[in-house]
């Protein structure tokens, strides 16, 4: 199996604060890869590095065999132009904790925006595809609503449809259910479960241990900017080896 | 859309109230409605009388003053010279405003750019044009020929400055460049008001900086930018009277010229007031609809237009009558 994401000694600092202290991991094609850990452990930052929303300070990060954000010639690294970075991001969908839907567009227009603007799809084509995607996430009847007229769970499902509209080969989820009422979490997780079954490669930062256990293929526990423990989610969650993992899980489970 | 939303609660209320009242009736007898004598606010009556009396005196003073020739006001409101002056006021205000908005957006983007040179240049521009009075700036443009007798733009353009810097050009440059400085600050505030998550989401979808700005950030910034810009335009309509100083023949200059030859100085100023009020009032209505357009998506229901308000009130009225009948 080929690696969709490959991280070699990734470091990231915000000023004097070192948030990632050398992350080594590999996400295989078609797998659901869960990142768990206490807040401030660097899991969201790592996720944002994968599509170059954050620049890494050291190490190498590859998506589908391509170096993210840089081009290597010999032993020299060249920064990619904005347009080249944008080209890389087209294939990586991202779902945010705070949804970040475009509030001045309807649900349908939100989903249509990137295919029309980035891929140059015709409006009719994009509209049809957007309609299909909204139906897939169970929101066909909300196509004409503005985000402010939707519940949090509905907004997050539109956000997933928006990311899928670019036909990504990799989906990043940054705590997709953390800003939702407990009642609404299930709908979003159902959509993610369907997506996982369809074979999408997913990297999920989450606090939903149930989802990780059921759907996850791999799991990494991060703390203080390093990977503490990794393995099969069912093994790690039921039988954590590391002391820090045990302490964390005893609090959240 | 809005119709659908307005109707829903109206349809939904009757059954709810019926249930509530039936359950209340079942629980106990309805309590007697309170009939109390309201508190009398004597102070309100007194102040109303005083204010009305003062307004009456003021109106009376103007209406009965022998020296005011009200007929002259009527005669000159639609005078050709006055209408042309009002037209020029509108023209110079609109053109200066367009110049201000376009330059203002450019300056705001320059000011926010990561390039220290462009950011610094924009800062100095804003510092100068906001720090000096418009009146002085108008005179500076008007008298530019004193220090630069020739306008020489190399191979592109060359002419005598006095021919280039007509009253119209001095007025346009004076008002427009000054406005740009204010618009830059308004636009900058608007751009900064858009959540950073919007830019991130757009970038994550593979959209370029320029597209993100044009499709995502600016439309949302408009909601913050439009209301103060409307105020700026209303201000501009009035500030444009300062171009009197550079001999541009706008409304104030047109009316004053008539006033000084016909000895109806005050009357002609009244005429000017009427036209300024007409223009600012008409634009205020226009601004209401513009703000409504850019509020899309920010609130669940858009505020109703005056016309919609009337229609809803009429419908509510007829429904009430229908119920009682």
Interface residues (C-beta under 8 A of the other chain):
Chain A: X51 X53 X82 X83 X86 X87 X89 X90 X92 X93 X94 X96 X98 X100 X101 X102 X103 X104 X105 X113 X114 X117 X118 X144 X146 X147 X148 X149 X159 X162 X163 X166
Chain B: X1 X195 X197 X198 X200 X201 X202 X203 X204 X205 X206 X207 X208 X209 X211 X215 X216 X219 X220 X296 X297 X298 X299 X300
